[in-house]
Each structure stands twice: as C-alpha cells, then as structure tokens.
Amino acid sequence: MSSLYWNYLTVWLREREFKITFVNTELNHARITSAMSNSSCDVNQIHFVAVLDGMEEGDYPNDLARMDEILQQVLPAYLEELIKKSNMVENHKFTCLIVDIFMPWTLDVAKKAGLQTALFYVGGLGTLLIGPSIPKLIEDGIIDEQGEEKTKGKFQISPQIPSMRSADLP
C-alpha cells in the first residue's frame, strides 16, 4: 500500500475535523509513520496503533497469503477491543471505519459495532482487474507462478480493456 495516498486521505479528513486512528501491522505502521513524519500533515492529531500480526521473521513481506490468513485470525478481536475502549472516551468514539480493499473481512467488525464503512484502494482500476486474471495470465504464459514476466510484449485481459505491456504489470 502506498503511504502517499493514505497521507492525502489523512490530510483531507483532518481538514474536515475528523479524528483519525490508524490501525496497521507493525511493518506498515513503521512505513506510514516514517512517511508521515516527512509530510506536512500534523501527526500529533493522529492516533497510530500497531497490531502484532503473528508473522514469522522470514515471512515478511513476501508471503501475503500467510499474512492475510494470520491477520484474519488476529485482527478482528483486536479491532473490536480497540473500538470498545475508544468508544468509552467521549472525544475518541469511532464513527466510521475506512478499510483497505484487501482487508474486507474487517467490515464485519465495523458492522457489529454499528459503524459506517468505506473501502479504500490506492491502485488504479487496471491493477484491480488484473487480480482475478492471474490464473489466465499464468496459463497463457504471460507470467509464471511467482508473478514474474515470462513473455515480453502486449496482452489483453478483456476485449473491453486496452492492451497492456507485460513489463508494466505490478
């Protein structure tokens, strides 16, 4: 996730007087707080919370499937507790939850807490559409099982979408 886009979102929300709590894995927490310390955003008005993610040291950051699996086990209970504790403090009540599109299972926690929700995605539409096309890209020999480019040149994932260059895949 690009911390630059989260930074823009944060500035936009702060300008509208939202109180912000960022909940992230320890790895993303370090990245975001570092990026924000170099920005114009007043980080003193943002509450940052790092979640232990249960990853083994060698798993970072390459095993995204394992990270997602572990976070689905660990994060919901932690998030529920954070919302309960925050809601006990008058000026820190949660009113909504903005969720990275790759963590949709956190929406269940928000729904249970009666919060408004929004999904946030920092990539382009083309990037989002490639995800479901990965098996076909592997089958067609465009990429290998690790996502590395196998065939140089242009390809098309759908007749309705312009051709893409294999070198431009994320």
N, C-alpha and C positions, 0 to 999 in steps of 0.2 A: 504494500500500500504506500502510495506516495504521501509523505507527511506534508508536502507543499499544499495539496488540496485540502487536507484536514486543517491546515493553518488558515487558508482562505475561509473555510466554513466557520472556523472558530472566530475569526475577526468579524465576519458577518453576524454571527449570533451575539457576540459581545456588544456590537454596535446597537443591537436591539434589546440589550439589557438581560439577556439570558444568563443564567448561572450554569457553568459547564463543569461536568465531571467526566474526565477521560478514563475509561477502563480499558486497559491493554495488557497483552502478555508482557513479561519483563523485557523481551527483546524489542518489541515495538515501542514500549514505554521509553526505553533508552533512546531510540531513534527519534521519536516525536519530541521529547523534551529537549534533546540536543538541537533539533531543527528550530523549535520554537524559541530557544534561548538566543538564536541568531536572527530573530524576526522582530517586527515592530509590535507584535501582539504582547499585551501585558500579561505575562504568565502568572503573575500574582493573583489574578482574578479567576484562575482556572484550577480546579482540584484534579490532580493526577493520581490515579490508583493503578498499581501494577498487580497483576494476577499471576500467582505461581501457575505454570502451565503443565508441570509434570513431565516435561521432555527430558530425555537423557542428553548429556552434554554433546554427544556425537550426532544427535538428530537435527540440531539447528543448522541452518534454516531450511535444509533441503527436503525433509520428509513432511510435506504439507498435509498429506493424508493422515499421518500419525498425529500431527499437531491438532488437526481438526477433530479427530476421534477423541483425543485426550481432553481438549477444551470442551467438547460436548458433555463430557463426564464431570468436569471440574467447575466450569464457569457458571452454569445455571444456579447452583446453590449459593455460590459466592455472590452473584449478582442479586439474587433475592435478598440475601442478608444485607448487602450494601444499600439497596433500596429501602428496606425496613428501617435500618439505622438512620439513613439520611432523612427519611420522612418524619422521624421523631424530632428533628431540629427544624424549627419554624422557617428559617431562611434557606434551607437546603433541600426542600421537598422536590422529588423528581416529578416532572410534569410530562416529559416525553423521553423517548429513547431513540437515538439515531444510530442505526446499526450498519456496519459494513455488510455489503450484499453477500459476502462469503460466510457470514455467521447468522443465517436466518433463524436458526434454532433459538437464538436469544429473544426472538419476538414472542415466544411462548411465555417467557418470564415477564415481559412487559405487559402482555395481555392479562396475565394472572394478577398483576399489580394494578391493573386498570389504567395503564399509561397509553398515551398516543405514541405512534411509532412512525418511523420513516427509514427507508433503506437508502444507503449512500454508496455510490460506486465511483471510483476515481478514474477508471479506464474509459476508453471510447467504446462505442457500440460494436464496432468490428471485433474488438478484443473479447467482448462479452459473447458474441456469436461464435467465436472460434471454439470455446469450451466444449459445447456439445458435438462439435465436428472433429474432435481429436481422433476418435476411433477411425473415422473415414480418412483423415489425413495420414494416419499410420498405414491403413490398408492400401491407400493409393501411393505409398512410398514417398510422400512429401516430407514427413518427419519420422524419426524412429521412436521406440517406446519411451525413451528418455526426453523426448521433445526436441531433439537436435535435428537440424536441417539435413535431409538426405538427398533431396533433389533440388537443385537451384532452378529458379525461374518463377513464372506466374502460375497461379492456380485460382480456382473459383469454388467457394463452398456452396454457392447457390446461384442460380441464373439471375436472381433479383439483386444480387450484391456484386459490386465491381470486383474485378480480379485483384488479387494481392500477390506480392512477391514473397516467396518463402523466406528470404533474408530479413523481411520485416516482421516476422512472427515474434510475439513477445517471449 
